[in-house]
Amino acid sequence: MRIAVVALGKIGLPLAVQYAGKGHEVIGVDVNPATVEAVNAGREPFPGEAELADRLAQLVPAGALRATTDYAEAIPGADAVVLVVPLFVNDETWEPDFEWMDAATRSLAGHLTPGTLVSYETTLPVGTTRGRWKPLIEELSGLQEGKDFHLVFSPERVLTGRVFTDLRRYPKLVGGLNEAGTQVGIRFYEQVLDFDERTDLPHPNGVWDMGTAEAAEMAKLAETTYRDVNIGLANQFAVYADKAGFDIQRVIDACNSQPYSHIHRPGIAVGGHCIPVYPRLYLSTDPDASIVRTARSFNATMPQYVVDRAVELLGSLEGLRVVVLGASYRGKVKETAFSGVFPTVEALREQGAQVLVHDPMYTDAELADFGWDATTSVTPSTLPSSRPITRNTPP
């Protein structure tokens, strides 16, 4: 097949590499010329993704994968177009911001040719594939969905740093706007992915038929929102444990020794591109989901809660040197998206503390670019006036 991948970011580029590695002709399109230049040179444009550098170095010189900034070069004649453009959420209104995705959809629609499968992998509010992308593509392309092209939703379910492992590990969910489109999507993903054998699943690991695009959209929102709600419950337990005077970690270990309890770990924040964002996408179409809204709001208060607890325990933080351990939102991933370190440092500075941030994955200069004072050491002997009070360990 000839496959176009729109947006060569931390998910899109590994997907393009995966497809090319299965023997297909893959062309990626990205608005960033530096990304395109790096890919065409066989170099990874960002560090930290296992296997990516080696695969790029093999596939690009072999002619299996190339990149461009021009949709007119990538889209016409493609058997499949996979789109992984970021979707943002307004921090104040919690409403989705479709600006980048709308622009990408208009660009691909303007060059779409008959016989193409279009698959969206970016996490979306329920109903977006049918209610937003279908009419937009039809209007701009002059083609009819279900007749001239097929449109499906198939959410990415991978974590950066281990994309290739996760592609094999987790079932691929596919839902179309009609049965024919769903089956085309299933056949496509069966040709580009491999799957580990798993005996713990209700169905064999592989490509799973979700029936409709709405069901596939909901599946991604549900699996991520569940985690945010679970963490919110764990954080409420932790706050109560502070008041009542017992160790919440021991309680959670005890609870989870029983197979029907799966309480997550409390922490100062829920970080990353997914868990703090997708509950808000869900709420955009189900505003009455009070449990989801409460958990999201409560989790957002945890950085301030930790700093307030420090004040209760230590007294005034004015002039004290305070070390925050960890900058990234997840261990072993060099990424700070929605990391709890940002509001934690801000809250500490408001208390008059001299704040130092330590993370072994970042250089002092990189931490300084975030506006933080860095320290490469956190031992009492080297920081005699420091008060290490918290640790950024997002669940």
Secondary structure as GFF3:
##gff-version 3
##sequence-region A 1 395
A	DSSP	beta_strand	2	6	.	.	.	ID=ss1
A	DSSP	alpha_helix	12	21	.	.	.	ID=ss2
A	DSSP	beta_strand	25	29	.	.	.	ID=ss3
A	DSSP	alpha_helix	33	40	.	.	.	ID=ss4
A	DSSP	alpha_helix	52	59	.	.	.	ID=ss5
A	DSSP	beta_strand	65	68	.	.	.	ID=ss6
A	DSSP	alpha_helix	71	74	.	.	.	ID=ss7
A	DSSP	beta_strand	80	83	.	.	.	ID=ss8
A	DSSP	beta_strand	88	89	.	.	.	ID=ss9
A	DSSP	beta_strand	96	97	.	.	.	ID=ss10
A	DSSP	alpha_helix	99	109	.	.	.	ID=ss11
A	DSSP	beta_strand	116	120	.	.	.	ID=ss12
A	DSSP	alpha_helix	128	128	.	.	.	ID=ss13
A	DSSP	pi_helix	129	133	.	.	.	ID=ss14
A	DSSP	alpha_helix	134	141	.	.	.	ID=ss15
A	DSSP	beta_strand	149	153	.	.	.	ID=ss16
A	DSSP	alpha_helix	163	169	.	.	.	ID=ss17
A	DSSP	beta_strand	172	176	.	.	.	ID=ss18
A	DSSP	alpha_helix	179	192	.	.	.	ID=ss19
A	DSSP	beta_strand	207	209	.	.	.	ID=ss20
A	DSSP	alpha_helix	213	244	.	.	.	ID=ss21
A	DSSP	alpha_helix	248	255	.	.	.	ID=ss22
A	DSSP	alpha_helix	278	283	.	.	.	ID=ss23
A	DSSP	alpha_helix	290	300	.	.	.	ID=ss24
A	DSSP	alpha_helix	302	314	.	.	.	ID=ss25
A	DSSP	beta_strand	321	325	.	.	.	ID=ss26
A	DSSP	alpha_helix	341	350	.	.	.	ID=ss27
A	DSSP	beta_strand	354	358	.	.	.	ID=ss28
A	DSSP	alpha_helix	364	369	.	.	.	ID=ss29
A	DSSP	beta_strand	373	374	.	.	.	ID=ss30
A	DSSP	beta_strand	390	391	.	.	.	ID=ss31
###
